[in-house]
Amino acid sequence: MKRIYVYLMAVAGLAIAGYMATGLKAQAPAAAAPAATTPAARGTVAVFNVARVMKDFQRWQYFAATMNEERQKKGAELAKLRNQILEKEAAGRTETSPTKKQQIEQEMTAMQRQFEDLEKAIRKDIDDKSAKHLQELFTQIRTVVERVSEVNGFQLVMAYPDALTEEEMKSPLYYDLKLRPPAAMPFYVSPSIDITKVVVLTLNQNFAAPGPVPAVTPASGTTPAPAAPGAPPK
C-alpha cells in the first residue's frame, strides 16, 4: 500500500505540474512536485465534474460495458423462456382435449414460476455485482481526490454533475438540474479551481482498466447500475 501511495503521489504531482502549467496559471506549482506535507500556496477550494470523470475514467467505462453485456446476456435468457411460455399458452388455446389442456396449464404454471425465480436470481446477481463495482470505483476516485488535495493544499473539494456536450446543454433536463439541483452545487466554476482533468489522468494512470476499453461508451457516463433484466436486449 505504501508503494502504491508513493507512486500515486508522484503521478499526481507530475500530472498537476503539466496540467496546471498549461491551463491553470493561477495554481502553477513549483518546478518540483510539492510534498503532501508542504503544499504550495494556492486556493483551498477545488471542484471536479463527476460526470466527466465517469465518462473518461477507463476503468469505469470497462465495468459499465461489462455490466451492460451481462444484462443483455441474461435478458436474452429470460426472453427465451418467456417465448416458450407464450408458445405453450398459444398451444393451450387451440387444444381441444380437456386432459391435455389441463396438462398444458400445469406446465405453464411451472414455467412461469421458473421464470420468476430466474428473474429474481438474475436481478440479485446484477445488483450485487453493480454494488461491488460502484464501491470499488468510488474508493478509487476518493483516493485520487484525497491525494491531489494533499499535494495542492485543497481543504474542500466538491463534485458536481454537469453537461459534457453542447447537445446536453440544450436538453430540458440540463436546465432542470441547474435550477433545481438535488444538493448544493456550483452555479459557476472557474477553470482555475477545476481539477477534473487531473483526477481523470491520475485515475487512468493508477487504476487501469482490467481489460480492453470499448470504443463506444455511454455519452453521459452511465454507471454500471442494474437495469430491468426482463427487458429484451437492445
N, C-alpha and C positions, 0 to 999 in steps of 0.2 A: 504493500500500500504506500509506504514511504517513497519507493522508487517511482510509482505512478504519480504521486503528488509532485515530486521534484520535476519530472518530465512535463507534467501538466503546467506547472508554473513557468517553465522555460518556454513552452509553446505559447502560453498566454502572453508572456512578456514580448516575444517576437511578433506575435500576431497583432498585439496592441501597438507596438512600435511602428510596424508597417502601415497599419490602418490609420492610426492617429496622425502620422506624419503626412499622409496624403489628403485625408478628408477631415481631420479633427484638429486643426491647428490650435484651437483653444485648449486642447488637452494633450499637446505633444509631450511625450515623455523624454527623459534624458537619453543619451546615446546608448547607455547600458540599461537592460531591463531592470526596473526597480524591484527591490526585495519586498516581500509582503509585509515585513515589519517596519519598513521605512518608505511608505508610499510617497510619490511626488505630490506636490500641492496641486490639487485640481478640484473640480466640483464634487460635492459629496452625494449628489443625486444622479442616477442614470436610469434609463429605460431601455426596454427591448421589445420589438414586435413579436409576440409569441406565435402569431400566425406565420410570419416569415421563417421563424426558427423551425416550426413544424414542417414547413414545406421544403426547406433547404437542408435540414438535418438528414443525412443519407440513411442513418440507422432507423430513423422514424419512417422514412419512405419504404425501407425494406420490410419492416414489420407491418406497415399498412398494406403493402402489396401481398404479403404472406397471409394476412387475415382475410383479405378480400378473396384470394384464391381459395382458401379453405371454406369460406362461406359459400362460394359458388359450387364447390365440390359437394358439400353437404346438402346444399339446396337442390342439387341435381338428384341426389339420393332420395330426398323427400318427394320431389316431383315425380320420380319414377314410381314410388309406392302409391302416391295419390292417383296417378293414372291407372294403376292396377285396381284400385278401389272403384274408380269411375267405370272401368270396364266391367267389373263384377256387378256393379249396380245396374248397368245397361243390360247385362245378361239376365238379371233378375226380373227386369220389367217385361222381357219377352218370354220368360219361362212360363209355361202353362201348367206344368206338373206341380201340385202343391208341395209334395215332398222335396223335390229339387229346389223349389223356390225358397222353402224354409232353410234348406242347407246353404243356399247362397247367402241368405240373410245372416246366418250364423258366421259364415266365413267373412262376410263384410264387417260384422261387429268385431271379430278378432283382428282383422286387418286395420280397422280404424284405431283400435287400442294400440296396436303395434306402431302405427303412425304417430299417435300422440306420445307414446313412450320415447320413440326415436327423436321426435322433435324436441322434447324436453331435455333429453340427454345431449343433443347437439347444441342446444341453446346454452346449457350449463357449461359445456366444454369450451365453447367460443367465449362465453363471458369470463371464465376463469383464465383462459389464455390472454384475452384482451387486458384484463386487470393486471396480470403479471407483466405484460409488455409496457403498459402505461406506467406502472410503478417503477420499472427499470429506466424508462426514458425520462420520467420526471426526476429521478435521482441523479441521472447523468447531467441533465440541464441544470439542476440546482447546484451540483458540484462545480460545474464550469462557471456559473454566475458568481458563486461564492469566491472562487479563486481569482476571477477577473476583478471582482470588487476589492479583494485584498491587495492586489497589485496596484490598483488605481486609487485606493483610498475611498471608494464609494461607501457611504453609510446607509444608503437607501437605494434599492433597485426595484422598479415597478415593471411588471409585464403588462402589455396592452395588446389587444387584438385590433388589427387594422386591415383595410383593403390592401391587396397586393398588386392589383392591376387597375387601369383606367375603367375597364368594364365593371369591375366590382364596385368602384366608387360611384357608378351611376345607378347601382341597384337600390331599390327602396329599403332593403334590409340594411344597407350601409348607413343610410340616414337614420333609420330607427335605432341602430346600435349607437350612433354618435349622440343622438338626442335623448335616448333612454338607456343609458349604459347599465348593465347589471350591478356594477360596483364603480367606485371612484376610478376614473381613468383619464389620462391626459387628453386634453382637447387640442393642444398644440405641442409638438415635440421638436425641440431644436436639435439639428444634426450633431451638435457638439456634445450632447449627453446620450445619444443613442448608441448603444453597444451591440445592437443586433448582429452586425456582421462579425464582430469579434467573437460573440457567443457561438454563431454558426461555424466559423472557421475552427475554433478550438474544439467544438464537439466533434466535427468530422476528423480532426487530427488525432483525437484521443479515444474516440468511441466509434471506430469504423464499422460499417455495416458488415454483418457476418456473411453476406452473400452479394451477388450482383444486384445493383440498384436498378429498378425498372426505368425504362426510358420515358414512359408516360406515368405521371403521378397525379393525384387529385389536385385540381387547381387551387383549392382552398386549404390544402394541407390536412386532409381528413385524417382523424385519429383512428387507430385500429380498434374501433369500438364495435360492439356486436350489432348485427342487423337481423331482421326477421329471417330466420333460416328457412321458413316455409315458403318464402317467395321464390319464384323461379329465377334461375341465374340470368343476369343481363348479358 
